[in-house]
Amino acid sequence: MNVKIWFGEKVRKLRLEKGLSQEKLALLAEIDRTYMPGIEKGERNVSITVIEKIIKALNTDFETFFNGYKIKQ
């Protein structure tokens, strides 16, 4: 699976588990609300800075967030 799609699906899953709208998550992450749908659909090539903001806004950490992701060689 493409890493952008995997990342977007993981963001969406955690966002829904926490009962957040895309707009609320974007506000917490301090990113533009119009950017979030593209992230969740795997359409955006997200910078490491934005990844960090989203992970913090979801109240998790890199290790927990990326647990289970396998890099394809």
C-alpha distance (Angstrom), angle and dihedral (degrees) to the residues before:
residue distance angle dihedral
M1 . . .
N2 3.78 . .
V3 3.83 111.4 .
K4 3.82 92.2 -129.7
I5 3.80 91.1 55.4
W6 3.80 92.2 44.5
F7 3.80 91.2 49.6
G8 3.81 93.0 47.9
E9 3.80 92.8 48.6
K10 3.81 90.7 49.1
V11 3.81 92.0 49.8
R12 3.81 90.9 49.3
K13 3.83 92.6 47.8
L14 3.81 94.0 50.6
R15 3.82 92.5 41.7
L16 3.80 91.3 54.3
E17 3.81 92.3 44.8
K18 3.80 88.1 55.6
G19 3.81 92.5 46.7
L20 3.80 94.4 -118.9
S21 3.78 127.6 147.0
Q22 3.79 118.9 -135.0
E23 3.79 88.3 -109.2
K24 3.82 93.2 52.1
L25 3.81 92.4 48.1
A26 3.81 90.7 49.2
L27 3.81 89.5 50.5
L28 3.82 92.0 50.0
A29 3.82 90.8 46.6
E30 3.81 91.8 46.2
I31 3.79 93.9 -125.9
D32 3.79 129.7 125.1
R33 3.80 111.6 -80.5
T34 3.81 91.4 -134.9
Y35 3.83 89.3 61.0
M36 3.82 95.8 61.1
P37 3.85 99.6 72.1
G38 3.81 90.7 53.7
I39 3.80 90.5 49.8
E40 3.80 92.7 51.0
K41 3.82 91.6 48.1
G42 3.80 91.2 51.0
E43 3.79 91.8 -116.8
R44 3.80 96.9 120.3
N45 3.77 128.6 75.3
V46 3.79 95.9 -139.5
S47 3.80 121.1 -153.8
I48 3.78 120.9 -126.0
T49 3.82 87.8 -112.3
V50 3.80 91.9 57.7
I51 3.81 90.6 44.6
E52 3.80 88.9 55.1
K53 3.82 91.9 48.8
I54 3.80 92.2 50.6
I55 3.79 93.8 46.3
K56 3.81 90.8 50.1
A57 3.82 91.3 46.8
L58 3.81 88.5 52.9
N59 3.81 87.8 53.5
T60 3.79 94.6 -121.2
D61 3.80 137.5 103.7
F62 3.80 136.6 -117.9
E63 3.79 94.9 -101.0
T64 3.80 94.3 51.2
F65 3.80 94.0 40.9
F66 3.80 95.2 51.0
N67 3.81 95.5 39.5
G68 3.79 107.0 128.1
Y69 3.80 96.8 21.4
K70 3.81 111.5 128.7
I71 3.78 121.2 -159.5
K72 3.80 110.5 -134.0
Q73 3.77 115.9 -137.1
